[in-house]
Amino acid sequence: MEFLLDYGLFLAKIATVVIAIIAILVIAKSVSGKSGTAKGELEITNLTDQHKDTVEQLEHHLHDEAFIKARDKAEKKVEKEKAKSRDKDIKKAVKDGQLDTKREPHLFVLDFNGSIDAKEVTSLREEVTAILAVARDGDEVLLRLESGGGMVHGYGLASSQLDRLKAAKLPLTISVDKVAASGGYMMACIADKIVSAPFAIVGSIGVIAQLPNFNKLLKKHDIEFEQLTAGEYKRTLTMFGENSDKARDKFKEELEETHGLFKDFIRDHRPDLDLEKVATGEHWFGTQAKALGLVDEISTSDDLVVSACKDKTVLAIHYVQKKKLSAKLAGVAGEAADHVLMKWISRGQRPIV
């Protein structure tokens, strides 16, 4: 009896803790919901200064103190001459009314690590808008892209954001260090130049959609599923109902239409590609992709950044959205599970590129 009493008290304590946690999460969710969408901010990192600091730090271990002092003295002299020349240019620009155009060229570096639903486009659109607001002649953009593809509409929007840079006549280079496949390659083909690491995965110009069907399992347990629609093709394939050949044919037709749009999109941006050869859904490594014309150059993003540091100011631009209170308290586990479930359910009607 005493054991049962102690066990009952233990369960009561556990239940109290669980209820308290749930109450806190509900309150936090309510508060964050009222506060609206969390605002974000741009994080800007000067990669040119960062590179110089790295080189100087290493050189202090490679040379003696006399060499370092002589080198620093010579660099200060050069910087002084540059400053004088810069002052003259500024005075002339002020006189001519062109002050805002007199600055050295910049390379703006963006990162896009794409998920299935391409939710990173929220940050990308803010970063692109910021660059377009300050860009001048001589500036360029480098996008370090990593994505295996995902939802058609998500990657279509991401590609449209990059098209904004092209419309503004800003030279755009896209570097692929690991993977730019399917929807990722849809984004990459926007670039003036695609640069790939030797073993990066490139291509996969195809469309896929898949979903499980539990109809037989439901029938086995005498569970009925009803779905009402208005419009013959409002829903084609379903997870719980019995799918017909007519529904499968219609869905396959929609996949073929999406694939056709995908190929047309790539043809517009890379007209020299032999699409019959590369639009088969296959992927290739970087060196193979270059031979096929899918990429233009074999290199890494690190090489591009270091090279640009010699004659440009290289700035990494990253838009960071602040987390809501509920996300900080609850973590991402519950939201991630719910997100995955909803995406899985809807994925049967949303082709993936």
C-alpha positions in Angstrom: 0.0 0.0 0.0 2.8 2.4 0.9 4.5 1.6 -2.5 1.3 2.5 -4.3 0.9 5.7 -2.4 4.5 6.7 -3.2 4.0 5.8 -6.9 0.8 7.8 -7.0 2.6 10.9 -5.6 5.4 10.4 -8.2 2.9 10.3 -11.0 1.1 13.4 -9.6 4.4 15.3 -9.6 5.2 14.3 -13.2 1.7 15.3 -14.3 2.1 18.7 -12.5 5.4 19.3 -14.3 4.0 18.4 -17.7 0.9 20.5 -17.2 3.1 23.5 -16.1 5.3 23.1 -19.2 2.2 22.9 -21.5 0.7 26.0 -19.9 4.0 28.0 -20.4 4.1 27.0 -24.0 0.5 27.9 -24.6 1.1 31.3 -23.0 4.3 31.9 -25.0 2.6 30.9 -28.2 -0.2 33.3 -27.4 2.2 36.2 -26.6 4.3 35.6 -29.7 1.2 35.3 -31.9 0.0 38.7 -30.8 3.4 40.3 -31.4 3.1 39.4 -35.1 6.0 38.3 -37.3 9.4 38.6 -35.8 11.6 41.2 -37.5 15.0 40.4 -38.7 18.2 42.2 -39.5 21.2 42.1 -41.8 24.5 40.7 -40.7 27.4 42.0 -42.7 30.9 40.5 -42.6 33.8 42.1 -44.3 35.6 39.0 -45.8 38.4 41.2 -47.2 39.4 42.3 -43.7 38.9 38.8 -42.4 41.3 37.5 -45.1 43.9 40.1 -44.4 43.8 39.4 -40.7 44.3 35.7 -41.3 47.3 36.3 -43.6 48.9 38.8 -41.2 48.4 36.4 -38.3 50.1 33.6 -40.2 52.9 35.9 -41.4 53.9 36.8 -37.9 54.8 33.1 -37.5 56.7 33.0 -40.8 58.9 36.1 -40.6 61.1 37.8 -38.1 60.2 41.1 -36.4 62.5 43.2 -38.7 60.7 42.0 -41.8 57.2 42.6 -40.3 58.2 46.2 -39.3 59.6 46.9 -42.8 56.5 45.4 -44.4 54.1 47.4 -42.2 56.0 50.6 -43.0 55.9 50.0 -46.7 52.1 49.2 -46.5 51.4 52.4 -44.5 53.2 54.4 -47.2 51.1 52.8 -49.9 47.9 53.3 -47.9 48.8 57.0 -47.4 49.2 57.5 -51.2 45.9 55.8 -51.8 44.2 58.0 -49.2 45.6 61.1 -51.0 44.3 59.9 -54.3 41.0 59.0 -52.8 40.6 62.5 -51.3 41.3 64.0 -54.7 38.6 61.7 -56.3 36.1 62.7 -53.6 36.7 66.4 -54.1 36.2 66.0 -57.8 33.1 63.9 -57.3 31.6 66.5 -55.0 32.3 69.2 -57.6 30.7 67.1 -60.4 27.8 66.0 -58.2 28.7 62.3 -58.4 29.8 61.6 -54.9 27.6 58.5 -54.5 29.3 56.7 -57.4 32.9 57.1 -56.2 33.7 54.0 -54.3 35.7 50.9 -55.0 34.0 47.8 -56.5 32.3 45.4 -54.1 31.6 41.7 -54.2 28.4 40.8 -52.3 28.4 37.2 -51.1 25.2 35.4 -50.3 24.6 31.9 -49.0 21.6 29.7 -49.9 21.4 26.3 -48.2 18.0 25.2 -49.5 15.5 22.9 -47.8 12.6 21.0 -49.3 10.2 23.9 -49.1 12.9 26.5 -49.9 11.9 28.5 -46.8 15.3 30.2 -47.1 13.9 32.4 -49.8 12.5 34.6 -47.1 16.0 35.7 -46.2 17.2 35.7 -49.8 14.6 38.3 -50.9 15.7 40.6 -48.1 19.3 40.2 -49.0 18.7 40.8 -52.7 16.6 43.9 -51.9 19.4 45.3 -49.7 22.0 44.8 -52.4 19.9 46.4 -55.1 19.5 49.4 -52.9 23.2 50.1 -52.8 24.8 48.5 -55.8 26.9 50.5 -58.2 28.7 49.9 -61.5 31.5 47.5 -61.0 29.8 45.6 -58.2 29.1 41.9 -58.5 27.3 39.1 -56.6 28.4 35.7 -55.6 25.9 33.1 -54.4 27.2 30.1 -52.6 24.5 27.6 -53.4 23.8 24.2 -51.7 20.5 22.5 -52.4 19.2 19.1 -53.6 15.9 20.7 -54.7 12.4 20.7 -53.4 9.0 22.3 -54.0 8.5 23.8 -57.4 6.8 27.0 -56.2 9.5 27.6 -53.5 12.4 27.2 -55.9 10.6 29.1 -58.6 10.4 32.1 -56.2 14.0 31.7 -55.2 15.0 31.8 -58.9 12.9 34.9 -59.4 14.8 36.6 -56.6 18.0 35.9 -58.5 16.4 37.2 -61.7 16.0 40.6 -59.9 19.8 40.8 -59.8 20.1 40.0 -63.5 17.4 42.6 -64.4 19.5 45.2 -62.6 22.5 44.1 -64.7 24.5 43.0 -61.7 27.0 40.2 -62.7 26.0 37.1 -60.8 28.2 34.1 -60.2 26.8 31.0 -58.5 29.3 28.6 -56.8 28.4 25.0 -56.0 30.7 23.3 -53.5 28.6 20.3 -52.7 25.2 20.0 -54.5 22.9 22.0 -56.9 20.5 19.5 -58.1 16.9 19.7 -59.5 15.5 22.9 -57.9 19.0 23.8 -56.9 20.1 23.7 -60.5 17.0 25.7 -61.5 18.5 28.5 -59.3 22.0 28.0 -60.6 21.1 28.4 -64.3 20.1 32.0 -63.6 23.8 32.9 -63.1 26.1 34.6 -65.7 28.6 31.9 -64.6 28.2 28.7 -62.7 31.3 27.5 -60.9 31.4 24.0 -59.4 33.8 22.0 -57.2 35.2 18.9 -59.0 33.0 16.4 -57.1 29.9 18.6 -56.5 26.6 17.0 -57.6 24.9 18.9 -60.4 21.9 18.3 -62.6 18.9 16.1 -61.8 16.7 18.0 -64.2 13.5 16.1 -63.5 10.3 16.0 -61.4 9.2 13.6 -58.8 6.2 13.2 -56.5 5.5 10.3 -54.1 3.2 9.5 -51.3 2.1 6.4 -49.3 -1.3 4.9 -49.7 -3.0 3.4 -46.6 -6.3 2.3 -48.3 -5.7 -1.4 -48.0 -4.8 -1.0 -44.3 -7.9 0.9 -43.6 -10.1 -1.6 -45.4 -8.4 -4.4 -43.4 -9.6 -2.7 -40.2 -13.0 -1.8 -41.6 -12.2 1.9 -41.6 -14.0 4.0 -44.2 -12.4 7.1 -45.7 -14.5 9.8 -47.4 -13.3 12.7 -49.4 -15.6 15.2 -51.1 -14.5 17.5 -53.9 -16.0 19.9 -56.4 -14.2 19.7 -59.7 -13.1 16.5 -61.4 -9.4 17.0 -60.8 -9.5 18.9 -57.5 -7.7 15.9 -56.0 -6.1 13.1 -58.1 -4.0 10.8 -55.9 -4.8 10.4 -52.2 -3.1 8.8 -49.2 -6.2 7.2 -47.8 -8.7 6.6 -50.6 -8.5 4.1 -53.5 -6.6 5.6 -56.4 -7.8 5.0 -59.9 -5.9 4.6 -63.2 -7.5 7.8 -64.4 -6.2 9.7 -61.4 -2.7 8.3 -61.9 -2.7 9.3 -65.6 -3.8 12.8 -64.7 -1.2 13.2 -62.1 1.5 11.8 -64.4 0.3 14.4 -67.0 0.8 17.2 -64.5 4.3 15.9 -63.7 5.2 15.9 -67.4 3.8 19.5 -67.8 6.0 20.6 -64.8 9.0 18.9 -66.3 8.3 20.7 -69.6 8.2 24.1 -67.8 11.4 23.2 -66.0 13.2 22.4 -69.3 11.9 25.6 -70.9 13.2 27.6 -68.0 16.7 26.1 -68.3 16.6 26.5 -72.1 15.9 30.2 -71.8 18.9 30.7 -69.4 21.4 28.2 -70.9 20.4 27.9 -74.6 23.5 26.0 -75.6 22.7 23.0 -73.4 21.7 19.7 -75.1 18.5 19.3 -73.0 17.7 15.9 -74.5 20.9 14.6 -73.1 20.9 16.3 -69.6 17.1 16.6 -68.8 16.8 12.9 -67.9 16.7 13.3 -64.1 20.3 12.1 -63.9 23.0 14.0 -61.9 26.7 14.4 -62.6 29.8 15.3 -60.7 31.4 18.7 -61.4 34.0 17.7 -63.9 31.4 15.7 -65.9 28.9 18.6 -65.6 31.5 21.0 -67.2 32.0 18.7 -70.1 28.2 18.6 -70.6 27.9 22.4 -70.4 25.9 22.4 -67.1 28.7 24.5 -65.4 31.3 26.9 -66.8 34.3 26.5 -64.5 35.8 24.1 -62.0 36.7 25.8 -58.7 35.5 26.3 -55.2 33.8 29.3 -53.6 36.9 29.8 -51.4 39.1 30.4 -54.5 36.6 33.0 -55.8 36.4 34.9 -52.5 40.2 35.0 -52.0 40.8 36.1 -55.6 38.2 38.9 -55.2 39.8 40.1 -52.0 42.8 41.4 -54.1 40.9 44.1 -55.9 37.4 44.3 -54.3 35.8 44.8 -50.9 34.1 41.5 -50.3 31.0 41.6 -48.0 29.0 38.6 -46.9 25.4 39.5 -46.5 23.1 37.4 -44.3 19.6 38.3 -43.2 18.8 36.8 -39.8 15.2 36.6 -38.6 14.7 36.7 -34.9 13.0 33.8 -33.3 9.7 34.2 -31.6 9.4 33.6 -27.8 7.5 30.3 -28.4 10.2 28.9 -30.6 12.9 29.7 -28.0 11.0 28.0 -25.2 9.6 25.1 -27.1 12.5 24.4 -29.3 12.1 23.1 -32.8 11.3 19.4 -32.3 7.5 19.7 -32.0 7.2 22.3 -34.8 9.5 20.2 -37.0 7.4 17.1 -36.6 4.2 18.9 -37.4 5.9 20.6 -40.4 7.2 17.3 -41.8 3.7 15.6 -41.4 1.9 18.4 -43.1 4.5 18.6 -45.9 4.3 14.8 -46.4 0.5 14.9 -46.7 0.6 17.8 -49.2 3.6 16.5 -51.1 1.4 14.0 -53.0 -0.1 17.0 -54.8 3.0 19.2 -55.0 5.7 18.0 -57.5 9.3 18.3 -56.4 12.1 19.4 -58.7 
